[in-house]
Every structure is written in structure tokens, then in C-alpha cells.
Amino acid sequence: MTSVVTERTPTASAEAATAALPRRRRWRRVGLGHALQTFAFFVPGLLIFGYFAWWPMVRSVLLSFQDTNLVSDPSWVGLENFANILADPLLWRAVVNTLTFALVSLVIGFPLPLFLATVMNELRRYGGVFRVLVYVPAAVPPVVAVLLWKWFYEPGGDGVFNRIAGFVGLGPFPWLEDPSWAIPSLVLTATWTAAGGTVLIYLASLTAIPTELYDAAEVDGASIWRRVWHVTLPQMRGVMLILLLVQIIATMQTFIEPYVMTDGGPQDSTVTVLLLIFRYAFVYGDYGGAAALSVMLAAVLAVVSAVYLRVTRTWSQS
């Protein structure tokens, strides 16, 4: 009896394996079909994204080594465009202006959204109203917002800000008419237009902080500022570091404010790198030089981002 069972068991296993083969093949065909279907949906989007996002980057790199008017056949000039850009004295003025704008923006524009979000998070009443009000500037088209602020900055006693300052016995201030006032004025405009979205990001991050930490701090008798310093800021460290990098990149590429409000003046005190790129392309007609300066700016931002992420990687994870 035992020998019979021993002889039949391999036969039964072989029959089961034989019956499972069509089932496995069928599942493999189904999985392959799903993979091909997913790939068929994925490829068009990838091609469209590559054509409109990556191809312009590749095209810009090629243009940086060419002399072209975008109509006739281009001629290869090698590094001549880069040499001409580096020899332009206005480039270094634009670099200094851009760095100044970025630095002042970080001093004013980085802590302000965090402060507003922290205060709004502590409010027990009317929190939704303040959220709507703080996001209103982000809903206004950038050019409209900049033109509105340009009207606010009208010189003399006709401007809105000078009228307000006159009520307390101050002013009138030159605002956009004086080189020493121009960049801080642009920074205030840029901060007003961009702070709303950043505040909402901070508010979303604040809701993810465990309430037990605040409860423990209150039991220990911590004041609101101690709770912010010892609980809120450490818990939001990663978000703050990412937003700081985003702000650095954004301020290094400022264009709308100086172009619409001052056009680089007065005395080239607000000419930024991106505004200089615009001038090379659409004022001077030097598309190769504009592409070369764009490539240089992209390379600098890439290096700054890599160094920043390397330096802050350990701190953000601790």
C-alpha cells in the first residue's frame, strides 16, 4: 500500500504542475498586456514633456556655441559667446544686483511667511479668514500686482505710500527713483506677491506636528515663544530648508519686478541677470549671448543647489 502511494504522488504533482502551466502563461500574458498598456499611455506624455521641457534646454546649450538670428543658418563660434559675456562690464553689475536682491529677499521674505504662519496657527478664531486674506496676493496675476505696486510707489506726494508716510510726518521717499531705495522696494513687492503660497505650505506643515508635543510644553509651563522655538521650528526643519533653497533659486531668477517697475534703472541699479538675458536676446539681438548667459546661470544654480543639499543633508535628517 505504501509503495502504491509512493508511486502515485509524483504523478499527481506532475499533473498539477502541467495544469498550472497554462494558468501561469495566461497571467504572464495579462501582466505583459498591462505593462504595454501602461507604456502606451506613458510614452505620449513623455514625448510631449521632453519636447517642450528638455528640448529647449538642449537647444539653449547648442545656441550658446552659435552665432544666429534664429532665421538664417547659424555659424559655430565655440566659446566666443561666453568670452563676450564675461567681458561685458554690465554683467558684473547685474550679478551684484542679483545677489543683493537675493540677500535682502532672504532677510525680509524668508522669516515673514514663517512668522505669519506661526501666528495664524496659534489663533483660535478667524483662522480661515486670515488664510484667505494672506493668499489673496498669490491669486493676483504677477504683472497686475507689480503694476499696482508701481502705482503705490509714485514719487512725490501723489503716491499711496508717500501719502501714508505724510500722515505721520515722514517722506516723501524716492522709492524707485533712487538707486539705494530701488532694490528694497522691489523686494517688498516680490515678498508681498510670493508670501501667500509659502504661508499655506507652512500652515500645512504645522498641522502635521503632533499635538502631544505642545501639550507637554504647556504642562512644563513653556510660553508661546518657547513652544515655537523648541517645538515648532525643530519639527519644521526639513520644510524650511527646502523652501529656503526654492527661494534662493527664485530670487536669483527675478525678472518681472525689475522689468516692469524700473526696466533696470535708475542707473542700472536694478539690472538683474535674467533682465540682462532678456536684453541680449530681444534688445541687442544676440541670441547666442543670451543662451550663453542662460547656460552660465543654470550651471551656477545647479552648483549652488548641489552644495546646499550636501551641506544641509545631515542637519535636515537629524
TADA-V793901 format. One record per backbone hydrogen bond with DSSP energy under -1.0 kcal/mol. CO is the residue of the C=O (numbers start at 0). NH is the residue of the N-H. E is the energy in kcal/mol with one decimal. If there is no record, write none. Layout:
# TADA-V793901
co | nh | e
CO | NH | E
CO | NH | E
This chain:
# TADA-V793901
co | nh | e
0 | 4 | -1.9
1 | 5 | -2.3
2 | 6 | -1.7
3 | 7 | -1.8
4 | 8 | -2.0
7 | 11 | -2.5
8 | 12 | -2.3
9 | 13 | -2.3
10 | 14 | -2.1
11 | 15 | -2.4
12 | 16 | -2.4
13 | 17 | -2.4
14 | 18 | -2.3
15 | 19 | -1.8
16 | 20 | -1.1
19 | 23 | -2.4
20 | 24 | -2.6
21 | 25 | -2.5
22 | 26 | -2.4
23 | 27 | -2.4
24 | 28 | -2.5
25 | 29 | -2.3
26 | 30 | -2.8
27 | 31 | -2.6
28 | 32 | -2.2
29 | 33 | -2.4
30 | 34 | -2.3
31 | 35 | -2.6
32 | 36 | -2.4
33 | 37 | -2.7
34 | 38 | -2.4
35 | 39 | -2.3
36 | 40 | -1.8
37 | 41 | -1.8
38 | 42 | -2.5
41 | 45 | -2.2
42 | 46 | -2.8
43 | 47 | -2.6
44 | 48 | -2.7
45 | 49 | -2.6
46 | 50 | -2.3
47 | 51 | -2.3
48 | 52 | -2.2
49 | 54 | -2.9
53 | 57 | -2.2
54 | 58 | -3.1
55 | 59 | -2.3
56 | 60 | -2.0
57 | 61 | -2.1
58 | 62 | -2.6
59 | 63 | -1.7
61 | 64 | -1.3
62 | 65 | -2.0
64 | 76 | -2.4
64 | 77 | -1.3
66 | 74 | -1.8
74 | 66 | -2.8
76 | 79 | -1.4
78 | 82 | -2.2
79 | 83 | -2.4
80 | 84 | -2.2
81 | 85 | -2.4
82 | 86 | -1.4
84 | 87 | -1.2
87 | 90 | -1.3
88 | 92 | -1.1
89 | 93 | -2.4
90 | 94 | -2.5
91 | 95 | -2.2
92 | 96 | -2.4
93 | 97 | -2.5
94 | 98 | -2.7
95 | 99 | -2.5
96 | 100 | -2.6
97 | 101 | -2.6
98 | 102 | -2.6
99 | 103 | -2.7
100 | 104 | -2.3
101 | 105 | -2.0
102 | 106 | -2.1
103 | 107 | -2.3
104 | 108 | -2.4
107 | 111 | -1.1
110 | 114 | -2.6
111 | 115 | -2.6
112 | 116 | -2.6
113 | 117 | -2.3
114 | 118 | -2.4
115 | 119 | -2.7
116 | 120 | -2.0
117 | 121 | -1.2
125 | 129 | -1.9
126 | 130 | -1.8
127 | 131 | -2.0
128 | 132 | -2.4
129 | 133 | -2.4
130 | 134 | -1.2
134 | 138 | -1.0
135 | 138 | -1.0
140 | 144 | -2.5
141 | 145 | -2.5
142 | 146 | -2.5
143 | 147 | -2.1
144 | 148 | -2.3
145 | 149 | -2.2
146 | 150 | -1.6
147 | 151 | -1.8
148 | 152 | -2.0
150 | 153 | -1.3
151 | 160 | -1.7
158 | 162 | -2.2
159 | 163 | -2.3
160 | 164 | -2.6
161 | 165 | -2.0
162 | 166 | -1.2
164 | 169 | -2.9
165 | 168 | -1.3
173 | 176 | -2.5
177 | 180 | -1.1
177 | 181 | -1.7
180 | 184 | -1.8
181 | 185 | -2.2
182 | 186 | -2.5
183 | 187 | -2.0
184 | 188 | -1.7
185 | 189 | -2.6
186 | 190 | -2.8
187 | 191 | -2.2
188 | 192 | -2.1
189 | 193 | -1.6
190 | 194 | -1.8
193 | 197 | -1.1
194 | 198 | -2.5
195 | 199 | -1.8
196 | 200 | -1.7
197 | 201 | -2.3
198 | 202 | -2.5
199 | 203 | -2.3
200 | 204 | -1.9
201 | 205 | -2.3
202 | 206 | -1.5
205 | 208 | -1.2
209 | 212 | -1.1
210 | 214 | -2.4
211 | 215 | -2.4
212 | 216 | -2.0
213 | 217 | -2.4
214 | 218 | -2.2
215 | 219 | -1.8
216 | 221 | -2.7
217 | 220 | -1.3
222 | 226 | -2.3
223 | 227 | -2.0
224 | 228 | -2.3
225 | 229 | -2.7
226 | 230 | -1.9
226 | 231 | -1.9
227 | 232 | -2.7
230 | 234 | -1.7
231 | 235 | -1.5
233 | 236 | -1.0
235 | 239 | -2.5
236 | 240 | -2.2
237 | 241 | -2.0
238 | 242 | -2.6
239 | 243 | -2.1
240 | 244 | -1.9
241 | 245 | -2.4
242 | 246 | -2.4
243 | 247 | -2.2
244 | 248 | -2.3
245 | 249 | -2.4
246 | 250 | -2.8
247 | 251 | -1.6
249 | 252 | -1.1
250 | 253 | -1.1
254 | 258 | -2.3
255 | 259 | -2.8
256 | 260 | -2.3
257 | 261 | -1.1
257 | 262 | -2.5
257 | 263 | -1.1
261 | 264 | -1.8
263 | 269 | -1.8
265 | 268 | -1.4
271 | 275 | -2.2
272 | 276 | -2.1
273 | 277 | -2.0
274 | 278 | -2.0
275 | 279 | -2.6
276 | 280 | -2.0
277 | 281 | -2.9
278 | 282 | -1.9
278 | 283 | -3.2
279 | 285 | -2.8
284 | 286 | -1.1
285 | 289 | -2.1
286 | 290 | -2.5
287 | 291 | -2.4
288 | 292 | -2.5
289 | 293 | -2.0
290 | 294 | -2.4
291 | 295 | -2.2
292 | 296 | -2.4
293 | 297 | -2.5
294 | 298 | -2.4
295 | 299 | -2.3
296 | 300 | -2.4
297 | 301 | -2.2
298 | 302 | -2.3
299 | 303 | -2.7
300 | 304 | -2.5
301 | 305 | -2.4
302 | 306 | -2.7
303 | 307 | -2.5
304 | 308 | -2.7
305 | 309 | -2.0
306 | 310 | -2.6
307 | 311 | -2.5
311 | 315 | -2.6
312 | 316 | -1.2
